[in-house]
């Protein structure tokens, strides 16, 4: 089952999208961010709001760090491809220090086709943070990206991509561990028959947070 194109689904319902997902990505001018703040909400510049926030230890010092996703607070007039901003804040003994910023890790609210906003969740678990998206129409799609702090930066270490037909048993899922090279693919055909492959590939080079771009199907293209 071929994963559906967000551009196709959106155009099917709402018509063509000038400057839409098939066009060059629009990156808003990054607002001035403070380098250190006393609380998470103090990082939010004017015209922005917190879309999601997660807390937990990211660097092994047993202190609560924070990952925040900012979105335009003007939900009526923000641009079709106005991207969200992801910020990593580390606890530095009472102050929260900005340790990483990415404008390329979270889809815009217009990128989910008929479903609407594709952003699903942000979590910190086992020393990593995980960003999840889910959207589509009859054909639903989604993906999860897992990032970990190592070698002085934040790197993509795992990703899961999946799609399913809401009116049939058909589905596909691919889970990739970029550290070990293990790739597990599961497919269910129109008769409900499942096939599963488990293979070990050559591990990828470390992929920094913010590297790559979302393709017109909404999936992150990696180098």
C-alpha positions in Angstrom: 0.0 0.0 0.0 1.6 3.2 -1.1 1.5 5.9 1.5 -0.7 8.8 0.5 0.6 12.3 -0.4 -0.4 15.0 2.0 -0.4 17.4 -0.9 -2.9 15.2 -2.8 -5.2 14.7 0.2 -5.3 18.4 1.0 -5.8 19.5 -2.7 -8.6 16.9 -3.0 -10.6 18.6 -0.3 -9.6 22.2 -0.4 -8.1 22.8 -3.8 -4.6 23.8 -4.9 -2.2 25.2 -2.2 -0.1 28.1 -3.5 3.3 27.8 -1.8 2.1 24.5 -0.2 4.0 21.4 0.7 5.3 20.8 -2.8 6.9 24.2 -2.8 10.1 25.4 -1.2 9.8 25.3 2.6 9.1 28.6 4.3 11.1 29.2 7.4 9.9 32.1 9.5 12.5 34.5 10.8 13.8 32.9 14.0 12.7 35.1 16.9 15.3 36.4 19.4 15.5 33.7 22.1 17.0 34.3 25.5 20.1 32.1 26.2 19.0 31.4 29.8 15.7 31.6 31.5 14.4 30.9 35.0 11.3 29.1 33.9 10.1 27.4 30.7 7.4 30.0 29.8 10.0 32.8 29.8 11.5 31.3 26.6 8.3 32.2 24.6 8.8 35.3 22.5 5.9 37.6 21.5 3.6 36.2 18.8 4.4 32.6 19.8 2.9 30.0 22.2 3.9 26.6 23.6 2.3 23.9 21.5 3.9 21.0 23.6 6.3 20.6 26.4 8.0 17.5 28.0 10.4 17.2 30.9 13.0 14.7 32.0 16.7 14.0 32.2 18.4 14.2 28.8 22.1 14.4 29.6 22.4 12.0 32.6 22.8 14.6 35.3 19.6 13.5 37.1 18.0 17.0 36.6 14.8 17.7 34.7 15.6 19.1 31.3 12.8 20.4 29.0 11.9 20.1 25.3 9.5 22.7 24.1 7.7 23.1 20.7 6.6 26.7 19.9 4.0 27.6 17.3 2.6 30.9 16.0 0.0 32.2 18.3 -1.8 33.8 15.4 -3.7 30.7 14.2 -5.8 32.7 11.8 -3.1 34.4 9.7 0.0 32.3 10.0 1.5 31.1 6.7 0.6 27.8 5.1 4.1 26.4 5.8 4.9 28.4 8.9 7.1 25.9 10.7 7.2 25.2 14.4 10.3 25.7 16.5 11.7 23.0 18.8 13.9 24.1 21.7 15.9 22.0 24.2 16.5 23.5 27.6 19.0 22.0 30.1 18.8 22.6 33.8 22.0 24.4 34.8 21.6 24.7 38.5 18.5 26.7 38.7 18.6 28.3 35.3 17.4 26.7 32.1 20.0 27.0 29.3 19.0 26.9 25.6 21.1 23.9 24.3 19.5 23.3 20.9 17.0 24.9 18.5 15.5 23.4 15.4 13.0 24.7 12.8 13.0 21.5 10.8 11.7 18.8 13.3 8.0 19.5 13.6 5.4 19.8 10.7 3.3 22.9 10.4 -0.4 22.7 11.4 -1.4 22.8 7.7 0.5 19.6 6.8 -2.0 16.9 7.8 -4.4 16.9 4.9 -8.1 16.3 5.8 -7.1 15.1 9.3 -5.8 18.6 10.1 -2.8 19.4 12.3 -0.5 16.3 12.1 1.4 17.0 15.4 0.5 14.2 17.8 2.8 14.2 20.8 6.2 15.1 22.4 7.6 12.8 25.1 10.8 12.3 27.0 11.6 8.7 27.9 14.7 6.8 28.8 16.9 9.8 28.2 15.6 10.5 24.7 12.8 12.7 23.3 10.3 11.5 20.8 8.3 13.5 18.4 5.2 11.9 16.9 3.0 12.9 13.9 -0.3 11.4 12.7 -2.7 12.5 9.9 -4.3 11.6 6.6 -7.9 10.7 5.6 -9.0 7.3 4.6 -5.3 6.4 4.3 -3.7 7.4 7.6 0.0 7.9 8.0 2.3 8.7 10.9 5.9 8.6 12.1 7.9 8.9 15.3 11.4 10.3 15.5 13.6 9.6 18.6 16.6 11.8 19.5 19.3 11.3 22.1 22.1 13.5 23.5 25.5 12.1 22.7 28.9 13.4 21.4 28.0 16.9 22.4 24.8 17.1 20.4 21.3 15.7 19.7 21.1 13.0 17.1 18.3 11.0 15.5 18.7 7.4 16.7 15.4 5.8 15.7 12.4 6.4 13.5 9.2 4.6 12.8 7.0 5.2 9.8 3.6 3.7 9.3 0.4 3.9 7.3 -2.9 2.1 7.2 -6.2 2.0 5.3 -9.1 2.8 7.6 -11.5 0.8 5.3 -9.4 -2.4 4.9 -6.9 -4.4 6.9 -4.0 -3.0 4.8 -1.1 -1.4 6.8 2.6 -1.0 6.7 5.1 -0.2 9.4 8.9 0.3 9.3 10.9 0.6 12.5 14.6 1.6 12.1 17.3 1.7 14.8 19.9 4.0 13.3 22.5 3.0 16.0 22.4 -0.8 15.5 21.2 -0.8 11.9 18.2 -3.1 12.7 15.2 -2.6 10.5 11.9 -4.3 11.2 9.1 -4.1 8.5 5.6 -5.3 9.0 2.9 -5.4 6.3 -0.7 -6.5 6.3 -2.4 -7.1 3.0 -6.0 -6.6 2.0 -6.8 -10.1 3.2 -5.4 -9.5 6.6 -2.3 -11.6 6.1 0.8 -10.3 7.9 4.4 -10.5 6.8 7.3 -9.4 8.9 11.0 -8.9 8.0 13.8 -8.3 10.4 17.2 -7.4 9.0 20.4 -5.9 10.1 21.8 -3.2 7.8 25.0 -1.1 8.1 24.3 1.5 10.7 23.9 5.1 9.4 26.2 7.9 10.4 24.8 10.0 13.3 22.2 12.4 12.0 22.0 15.7 13.9 18.7 17.3 15.1 17.4 19.5 12.3 19.1 17.7 9.5 17.0 16.6 6.5 13.6 18.0 5.4 10.0 16.7 5.2 9.1 15.5 1.7 5.7 16.1 0.1 4.3 13.0 1.8 5.2 14.5 5.2 8.1 12.0 5.8 11.6 13.2 6.9 14.1 12.7 4.1 17.5 11.8 5.6 20.9 12.3 4.1 
